[in-house]
Amino acid sequence: MSPRPDPAAARADEHSLLAAFVSVLALEEQALVDGDPDSVAALALEKSAYLDRLAALPRAGAPSPELAALREKARLANDRNGRLIALRLARLRERLDVVAGRDDPGAVYGADGFARTRLPASPSQRTLG
């Protein structure tokens, strides 16, 4: 039979992990604002590791007000970063639509990424030879 975890130690562990997680979220936010995809990818791995460690902690009952506030800070930061990601994704989709011609039938590139041949609208505008 394994020993029961100390609730105070579990709360202290959660507090230190959450504080570090919030710091990573702040770095992620800055990387998103700066448009640094390499940093965002590296920080996503770091976030995942923190979440795994937090999930592995034993439940220690009701959190202290300080711990509850830190949890809320992490939730808000994560939500904010999610909105930044959604905004960047929407802008990227708009740009891809322009390049692929999904919003302009006379566009230069097809959805497959290959150049389209633009044909004149009427046969009288075509040239031979």
Wavefront OBJ file of the C-alpha trace (Angstrom):
o trace
v 0.000 0.000 0.000
v 1.413 3.384 -1.000
v 1.619 6.221 1.518
v -1.020 8.931 1.345
v 0.233 12.153 -0.196
v 0.653 15.159 2.047
v -2.079 17.673 1.022
v 0.060 20.675 1.955
v 2.961 19.385 -0.140
v 0.618 18.686 -3.054
v -0.747 22.243 -2.889
v 2.796 23.642 -2.742
v 3.766 21.554 -5.776
v 0.686 22.706 -7.651
v 1.421 26.319 -6.752
v 5.008 26.182 -8.035
v 4.005 24.294 -11.199
v 1.135 26.710 -11.899
v 3.397 29.729 -11.370
v 5.869 28.299 -13.886
v 3.002 27.445 -16.261
v 1.722 31.043 -16.107
v 5.240 32.243 -16.960
v 5.309 29.944 -19.995
v 1.888 31.285 -21.041
v 3.262 34.842 -20.845
v 6.201 33.838 -23.052
v 3.795 32.170 -25.466
v 1.679 35.314 -25.635
v 4.741 37.396 -26.500
v 5.816 34.885 -29.151
v 2.315 35.011 -30.657
v 2.339 38.809 -30.709
v 5.832 38.800 -32.245
v 4.810 36.211 -34.852
v 7.549 33.771 -33.783
v 6.256 30.305 -34.766
v 9.407 28.478 -33.657
v 9.076 29.826 -30.124
v 5.344 29.092 -30.084
v 6.025 25.474 -31.061
v 8.729 25.064 -28.409
v 6.524 26.651 -25.756
v 3.632 24.359 -26.707
v 5.827 21.395 -25.805
v 6.793 23.053 -22.537
v 3.143 23.796 -21.742
v 2.220 20.195 -22.422
v 4.911 18.983 -20.024
v 3.611 21.273 -17.281
v 0.040 20.127 -17.874
v 1.146 16.487 -17.613
v 2.904 17.222 -14.330
v -0.098 19.121 -12.988
v -2.454 16.306 -13.959
v -0.264 13.801 -12.119
v -0.520 15.660 -8.809
v -2.769 14.108 -6.174
v -5.986 15.952 -5.405
v -5.491 17.923 -2.227
v -8.993 19.124 -1.478
v -10.168 22.692 -1.805
v -7.479 25.093 -3.022
v -6.370 28.099 -1.013
v -7.595 31.480 -2.294
v -4.081 32.150 -3.597
v -4.011 28.858 -5.506
v -7.508 29.463 -6.873
v -6.389 32.907 -8.089
v -3.354 31.371 -9.778
v -5.549 28.779 -11.487
v -7.790 31.581 -12.773
v -4.769 33.555 -13.981
v -3.584 30.500 -15.923
v -7.051 29.957 -17.393
v -7.349 33.589 -18.507
v -3.847 33.615 -20.024
v -4.547 30.383 -21.885
v -7.859 31.778 -23.180
v -6.123 34.977 -24.312
v -3.474 32.980 -26.165
v -6.189 30.871 -27.756
v -7.831 34.025 -29.085
v -4.481 35.228 -30.473
v -3.987 31.885 -32.213
v -7.519 32.012 -33.650
v -6.896 35.544 -34.947
v -3.616 34.543 -36.613
v -5.246 31.452 -38.102
v -8.105 33.528 -39.533
v -5.629 35.959 -41.107
v -3.616 33.085 -42.549
v -6.760 31.534 -44.045
v -7.685 34.880 -45.600
v -4.236 35.158 -47.176
v -4.380 31.594 -48.439
v -7.810 32.265 -49.932
v -6.403 35.257 -51.812
v -3.397 33.338 -53.133
v -5.459 30.276 -54.037
v -8.147 32.381 -55.687
v -10.983 31.177 -53.515
v -12.178 34.751 -53.227
v -11.222 35.796 -56.793
v -12.013 33.604 -59.792
v -9.216 35.312 -61.766
v -6.524 34.420 -59.242
v -3.108 33.191 -60.222
v -2.891 30.000 -58.120
v -5.289 27.098 -57.752
v -6.197 25.329 -54.519
v -3.507 22.751 -55.340
v -0.845 25.477 -55.273
v -0.069 25.310 -58.979
v -0.265 28.317 -61.266
v -3.439 28.701 -63.256
v -3.469 29.795 -66.831
v -5.524 32.912 -67.148
v -7.611 32.884 -70.267
v -9.210 36.009 -71.622
v -12.900 36.320 -70.931
v -13.994 36.288 -74.563
v -12.668 34.541 -77.678
v -12.107 37.893 -79.390
v -9.458 38.781 -76.803
v -7.386 35.646 -77.484
v -4.348 35.873 -79.699
v -2.971 33.171 -81.947
v 0.597 32.208 -82.234
l 1 2 3 4 5 6 7 8 9 10 11 12 13 14 15 16 17 18 19 20 21 22 23 24 25 26 27 28 29 30 31 32 33 34 35 36 37 38 39 40 41 42 43 44 45 46 47 48 49 50 51 52 53 54 55 56 57 58 59 60 61 62 63 64 65 66 67 68 69 70 71 72 73 74 75 76 77 78 79 80 81 82 83 84 85 86 87 88 89 90 91 92 93 94 95 96 97 98 99 100 101 102 103 104 105 106 107 108 109 110 111 112 113 114 115 116 117 118 119 120 121 122 123 124 125 126 127 128 129
